[in-house]
Amino acid sequence: MPTDTADIAIIGGGIAGLVAASAIAKHVSSRIRVHVFEQSRQASFGESTGGAIGLYANGLAVLRDIDNELLETVCSQGLPYANRRWRRHDGTEIAVGDETLLVPRNDDNGSFDPRLQPLGIRRWRFLSALLDHTKKHANIEVHFEKRIAQDGIQTVTETNGSSSIQIHKLKFKDGTEFTARLVLGADGVKSQVRAFLFPETKQPEYTGVTTLMAVARIPPTTDPSEPEPLSRGIHFISSRTSKFHACMYPLPNDEINVQIYIPTPENPETWGKLDADEMKAEAETMVAKLRADGWNETFVQPWLKPDSVIRVGLRAREPLEKWSKGGTMVLLGDAAHPPVPYIGQGAMQAIEDAGVLALLIKHLCPVKPTGKDTDGPLDWDLSHFETVTRLYEQIRVERCTQVLKSSHVLGEMNQRRADSWFYNLQYEWSIWMQVLAGGNLPIMLKGVYYSYAEEVDKAITGAGSDNIAV
Ligand SMILES: Cc1cc2nc3c(=O)[nH]c(=O)nc-3n(C[C@H](O)[C@H](O)[C@H](O)COP(=O)(O)OP(=O)(O)OC[C@H]3O[C@@H](n4cnc5c(N)ncnc54)[C@H](O)[C@@H]3O)c2cc1C
């Protein structure tokens, strides 16, 4: 079978992979041939299934820098949260945060870009918007049903006179082969690229918590006894007695996304939509449990007739200190740093990774036009790529570790609330105080107040001019 050649091969066409492809086309060059290899069927990208995802300013800003139109499409497919509310399972309120405070302000006049306000969006709509955007770039090709395994990856060094370059040979499950000069491993929590680079790292371990995620259509309430309809903001609901805690947020078309976190000793391997019978059984069990524990009917409602239910056994992994081995293969997104989802920053970190990588490549490995003809053959010198990976790790590893650690902390605190009424009281009081003082929960600020472009500028300046290819 003939072997095709890519300048960049991105393994995994999820959030990290698709954003990285568009960011490279925008920031580095529209002449680099970027091939994205995704194991799923193309049709699965347009299926109105699955759950939803919350997007925050730090990730939305990367999309804006790729193309305003991309940001606007994403905003039009999602729904911004008016506020952030912490409530007890019986419906009583603990605190209300202002979501506009989660959008970085302009230093000069305090104004902000309202498109960066946190929003909820169906995951399939978000992925479709990212995929459609790649079609604007003739140099990006997304291949579906291309699964690679660890043993399908091989790296060789080719020498030409005094210079040598790394070439990556990729062989997919369907037998097709590609070679690439650069490989980005964006293949998620069970990454095969990570297994190839770091075969010694441990597999992700089940955290003891399972999430049931459902999307249901709920027309806005006209019940005057419900002071804050779910359709307005993101809600965090907790129960001290059942040990469940939940997150609910509104979506367009009167849909509500609900994630309920349930301590479960066994390890469900599922990540996927349940079939109709499983979904019905899970939803009925959930309704019975919530009612028995005295949950307010507003929070029970999404489980009465959900459109889709997904079960996810949350897994965690020790953070890696290196995301590459110094060559021309690097990890990004969940492949490098799988999150637990209590702070809604996993995908945002993946998007930041993509933005940082693209800008570093732009500065350190620019594509030069050949002679007068800017459309001539690609002259792409990757000799500074080691500096790209060094600065990439310098910018990203600590940042991701810190943000994603705060997600673990938040999850553990929520679980502990069920163990002690005193701890729960302290926790509620602390949320109330922090929101009263700061307008929103400060732990959220660490994630959203971040400029990936400034971090790249600082790192490049700090690295000195010797490292900059001009
Ligand atoms: C319940 C839950 C709720 C969450 N909510 C949020 C939220 O609100 N906000 C947020 O920011 N984050 C959230 N996250 C985290 C977020 O989903 C992930 O961090 C994000 O999806 C990571 O993107 P990724 O592209 O790195 O990985 P993925 O989204 O996993 O994409 C990886 C892609 O690679 C493909 N792939 C895998 N293996 C191979 C292979 N061998 N060959 C080819 N292709 C392959 C997969 O099919 C997939 O398309 C949540 C996570 C969970 C579990």
The ligand as a MOL file (V3000), in Angstrom:
LIG
                    3D

  0  0  0     0  0            999 V3000
M  V30 BEGIN CTAB
M  V30 COUNTS 53 58 0 0 0
M  V30 BEGIN ATOM
M  V30 1 C -18.4960 14.0730 32.5810 0
M  V30 2 C -17.4840 15.0340 32.0490 0
M  V30 3 C -17.8080 16.3870 31.9390 0
M  V30 4 C -16.8600 17.3000 31.4740 0
M  V30 5 N -17.1940 18.6290 31.3970 0
M  V30 6 C -16.2660 19.5140 30.9920 0
M  V30 7 C -16.5900 20.9080 30.9260 0
M  V30 8 O -17.7030 21.3150 31.2460 0
M  V30 9 N -15.6280 21.7760 30.4960 0
M  V30 10 C -14.3700 21.3380 30.1390 0
M  V30 11 O -13.5220 22.1650 29.7740 0
M  V30 12 N -14.0420 20.0300 30.1820 0
M  V30 13 C -14.9610 19.1170 30.5960 0
M  V30 14 N -14.6440 17.7930 30.6490 0
M  V30 15 C -13.2990 17.3630 30.2040 0
M  V30 16 C -13.2400 17.3030 28.6800 0
M  V30 17 O -14.2780 16.4920 28.1870 0
M  V30 18 C -11.9030 16.7630 28.2020 0
M  V30 19 O -10.8610 17.3680 28.9070 0
M  V30 20 C -11.7490 17.0470 26.6960 0
M  V30 21 O -12.6950 16.3140 25.9720 0
M  V30 22 C -10.3330 16.7210 26.2350 0
M  V30 23 O -10.2330 16.8540 24.8460 0
M  V30 24 P -9.2070 15.9640 24.0290 0
M  V30 25 O -9.4060 16.3420 22.6110 0
M  V30 26 O -7.8760 16.0420 24.6400 0
M  V30 27 O -9.6860 14.4620 24.2700 0
M  V30 28 P -10.9980 13.7620 23.7310 0
M  V30 29 O -12.1470 14.6870 23.7780 0
M  V30 30 O -11.0970 12.4680 24.4680 0
M  V30 31 O -10.6720 13.4590 22.2060 0
M  V30 32 C -9.7570 12.4710 21.8260 0
M  V30 33 C -10.1150 12.0160 20.4140 0
M  V30 34 O -9.1580 11.0680 19.9930 0
M  V30 35 C -9.8080 9.9750 19.3850 0
M  V30 36 N -8.9470 8.8150 19.5960 0
M  V30 37 C -8.7050 8.1690 20.7550 0
M  V30 38 N -7.8420 7.1720 20.5830 0
M  V30 39 C -7.5130 7.1750 19.2690 0
M  V30 40 C -6.6450 6.3760 18.4770 0
M  V30 41 N -5.9470 5.3720 19.0190 0
M  V30 42 N -6.5450 6.6460 17.1450 0
M  V30 43 C -7.2480 7.6800 16.5980 0
M  V30 44 N -8.0910 8.4630 17.3010 0
M  V30 45 C -8.2100 8.2210 18.6280 0
M  V30 46 C -11.1330 9.8650 20.1190 0
M  V30 47 O -12.1210 9.1890 19.3580 0
M  V30 48 C -11.4800 11.3310 20.3500 0
M  V30 49 O -12.2270 11.8870 19.2990 0
M  V30 50 C -15.5680 16.8530 31.1020 0
M  V30 51 C -15.2430 15.4900 31.1910 0
M  V30 52 C -16.1890 14.6000 31.6730 0
M  V30 53 C -15.8140 13.1600 31.8080 0
M  V30 END ATOM
M  V30 BEGIN BOND
M  V30 1 1 1 2
M  V30 2 1 2 3
M  V30 3 2 2 52
M  V30 4 2 3 4
M  V30 5 1 4 5
M  V30 6 1 4 50
M  V30 7 2 5 6
M  V30 8 1 6 7
M  V30 9 1 6 13
M  V30 10 2 7 8
M  V30 11 1 7 9
M  V30 12 1 9 10
M  V30 13 2 10 11
M  V30 14 1 10 12
M  V30 15 2 12 13
M  V30 16 1 13 14
M  V30 17 1 14 15
M  V30 18 1 14 50
M  V30 19 1 15 16
M  V30 20 1 16 17
M  V30 21 1 16 18
M  V30 22 1 18 19
M  V30 23 1 18 20
M  V30 24 1 20 21
M  V30 25 1 20 22
M  V30 26 1 22 23
M  V30 27 1 23 24
M  V30 28 2 24 25
M  V30 29 1 24 26
M  V30 30 1 24 27
M  V30 31 1 27 28
M  V30 32 2 28 29
M  V30 33 1 28 30
M  V30 34 1 28 31
M  V30 35 1 31 32
M  V30 36 1 32 33
M  V30 37 1 33 34
M  V30 38 1 33 48
M  V30 39 1 34 35
M  V30 40 1 35 36
M  V30 41 1 35 46
M  V30 42 1 36 37
M  V30 43 1 36 45
M  V30 44 2 37 38
M  V30 45 1 38 39
M  V30 46 1 39 40
M  V30 47 2 39 45
M  V30 48 1 40 41
M  V30 49 2 40 42
M  V30 50 1 42 43
M  V30 51 2 43 44
M  V30 52 1 44 45
M  V30 53 1 46 47
M  V30 54 1 46 48
M  V30 55 1 48 49
M  V30 56 2 50 51
M  V30 57 1 51 52
M  V30 58 1 52 53
M  V30 END BOND
M  V30 END CTAB
M  END
